[in-house]
Amino acid sequence: MSTTTAREGAGRIELEIGGMTCASCAVRIEKRLNRIDGVEASVNYATEKAIVSAPAGVDAQALIAEVEKTGYSAVEPAPVHSEHDHDLSDHELEGLRRRVIGSVLLAVPVILLSMIPALQFVGWQWVSLVLATPVVLWGAWPFHRAAWLNLRHGAATMDTLISIGVSAAYLWSLYALFFGHAGMLGMTHEFEWTVQPSDGAGNIYLEVAAGVTMFVLAGRYFEVRSKRRAGAALHALLDLGAKDAAVLRPTATGTVEVRVPVAELRVGDEFVVRPGERIATDGVVASGTSAVDASMVTGESVPEEVGPGDAVVGATVNAGGRLVVRATRVGSDTQLAQMARLVEEAQSGKADVQRLADRISGIFVPIVLVIAVLTLVTWLLLGADPAAAFTAAVAVLIIACPCALGLATPTALLVGTGRGAQLGILIRGPEVLESTRRVDTIVLDKTGTVTSGRMELVEVVTASQERSEVLRLAGALEHASEHPIARAIAQAAETETGTLPHVESFQNLPGLGVSGIVEGHAVIVGRPALLAEWALELPIELAQAADAAEAAGRTAVVVAWDGAAYAVLVVADTVKPTSREAIDQLKRLGLVPVLLTGDNARAAASVAAEVGIDRVHAGVLPADKVAVIQTLQAEGRVVAMVGDGVNDAAALAQADLGLSMGTGTDAAIEASDITLVRGDLRSAADAIRLSRATLGTIKVNLFWAFAYNVAAIPLAALGLLNPMIAGFAMAISSVFVVGNSLRLRRFRSLTPRALTPKESS
């Protein structure tokens, strides 16, 4: 199983980082933090967060101080539902939007005047200077400021490249206007797509200074906005919860409803949930019956009927009657909070490909500065005029910004994990994506994964009595027992026949069954061996039914009263209706399914045949499940494991990829790489498809980012790119990478279901 990100708890500190403008900024902060003894830090540019594992004695303030020494800001995260986060995001976007609009209004006339000689009226160059100056000084101020801060700390980032390029173009234009002959009235020149030789004194580059600023600002704006959209799934998840609850408080005259914020709920509190309201927190229904819509949490569109004793999840919607719920988990312990935490940890982590991209970004900017200087020197040594050499060097500076490289992985991860959360698929960390690509075998626990995990009455075989009479008497007797088989029979009887009669002289016969008096009849219900205790024989047709049931791995229960056997009830852990379809989907993904169970071989073979699995390991003890996984791995297989019980936790941890059913135990969920919130095995196929799609998007993004820089820098150095065109191409590359990642928002489950309002909008 892959190494997961740091868990919530002692030694784990999360910081929100401000001022980062590219992946090399994240690399600088990460290096600074990792210099502290015992500290392991991961800084994510896309999420603008640092996840730090720190030893005792190193607190958040010490880490914040280190971040500030590098020229950036850091704060501890605001509470989950705080509006502060959104305010900061809106403020940043609004500021960028104003600069983009202002720069476009001023830069476009400058570009048109410079590119179209027919528009160059007398004195046009001085008008261009007036228009371009606010763009260079105000529009590009974020780049200049960041470049200065980085220079003070002896570092260079993308902002350094942009600031130097824009400033150089602007200053050269000032020289040509005031000290050359470019300022002469009546001067004209044409826009060139490539670098052309000239004496330089007649060339102005105001369109480059203004155009590059406009394009890069626009790219930065769309990048930030897209990053907000990419992370919107997590915010939507956090916003699902109810804000308050109607808690029942005891008074001298009874109980009253008191509206309190969800944060004030405590375990054991009982609260009222009316039709259409969200359930405030995880709990158990104390009274009332209703249908609960859990689609926004689990992705399951069909409402589930609940009644007294049934567990309900916070943030789900009460679609029917009035419920009174007793809180069992509150605050950070709720399923919604755990889902949000898993998604956030996944988005903050880094896959190996991202770490490689970050290392490249960290050294990329200094290398580009060296290439720009070499370009300038080489052109001059070859006899080119200073203007041409300068233009080529500026083009190198601008085209080489590693924005796309830094955004390639984290944006895809943001969108992929966020989309997964909407579908009830929680990917614990980015390392998981690599595992899903290589998996070729999937091991499935039987009980609770392929089957429902609950005993159900599946068949009633009668000799001479009515079915309803058999169920009424047997159900009444079994209703007094706590055995899972007894509960299954009693529940089915109650559903079919209504209220069950009273039982007298009830007696539990361990390992055999139960007996008692029901409506004057001496009734026994239990294993066929129980009949011998009462000197009774099973009629041949009932004996054949019992043998057939046991041959199929099911449990046969005999019903007799007043000295005669009248029926055989067949009870089994039924296969989930969707399991067969899920196995077919997994096979289409190229995976070999293997059934793993502690049940007997006949029961396992029956279930395997029903769902289409050829390879079965039955009679496996919990400790032996790990050995089965190891055996498969020794055969050279890359193994995924799906389970839901405590006895599956070790096997989930041993597997190359662990998937736990969210309806299972906390131990299984904690040991897994992917949590399937729904109890539907088809989610496993969706999870693998989504992981593979996310990894594929990352690869496309990285290819584009690497190919773009590898191809563009030589073109710029050879003088084949005008600096303004270089600025446009650089901005487009970042927008392409983010836009490609956003395509993952259209990922659809293979499971037919209704779209949520947010998905359809």
Salt bridges, closest charged atoms under 4 A:
GLU8 OE1 - ARG12 NH1 3.61
GLU14 OE1 - ARG12 NH1 3.80
GLU14 OE2 - LYS49 NZ 3.38
GLU30 OE1 - LYS350 NZ 2.70
GLU48 OE2 - LYS227 NZ 3.54
GLU66 OE1 - ARG32 NE 3.04
GLU66 OE2 - LYS69 NZ 3.22
GLU92 OE1 - ARG228 NH2 2.70
GLU94 OE2 - ARG97 NH2 3.03
GLU94 OE2 - ARG98 NH1 3.79
ASP159 OD1 - ARG220 NH2 3.37
ASP199 OD2 - HIS181 NE2 3.77
ASP244 OD1 - ARG259 NH1 2.97
GLU257 OE2 - ARG274 NH2 2.80
GLU257 OE2 - ARG322 NH2 3.67
ASP269 OD1 - ARG249 NH1 3.63
GLU270 OE2 - ARG326 NH2 3.16
GLU277 OE2 - ARG259 NH2 2.98
ASP282 OD2 - ARG329 NH2 3.33
GLU300 OE1 - ARG678 NE 3.77
GLU344 OE2 - LYS49 NZ 2.09
GLU345 OE2 - ARG12 NH2 3.94
ASP358 OD2 - LYS350 NZ 2.64
GLU434 OE1 - ARG437 NH2 3.32
ASP445 OD1 - LYS625 NZ 3.07
GLU456 OE2 - ARG454 NH2 3.91
GLU469 OE1 - ARG472 NH2 3.35
GLU482 OE1 - ARG487 NH1 3.85
GLU496 OE2 - ARG467 NH2 2.62
GLU519 OE2 - ARG472 NH1 2.69
ASP562 OD2 - HIS521 ND1 2.62
ASP573 OD2 - LYS446 NZ 3.92
GLU581 OE1 - ARG682 NH1 3.03
ASP584 OD1 - ARG580 NE 3.97
ASP599 OD2 - LYS446 NZ 2.69
GLU635 OE2 - ARG615 NH2 3.25
GLU635 OE1 - ARG637 NE 3.26
ASP648 OD1 - LYS625 NZ 2.78
ASP666 OD2 - ARG329 NH1 3.86
GLU670 OE2 - ARG7 NE 3.12
ASP680 OD2 - ARG678 NH2 3.40
ASP680 OD2 - ARG682 NH2 2.74
ASP686 OD1 - ARG689 NH1 3.04
GLU759 OE2 - ARG419 NH1 2.72
GLU759 OE2 - ARG753 NH2 3.08
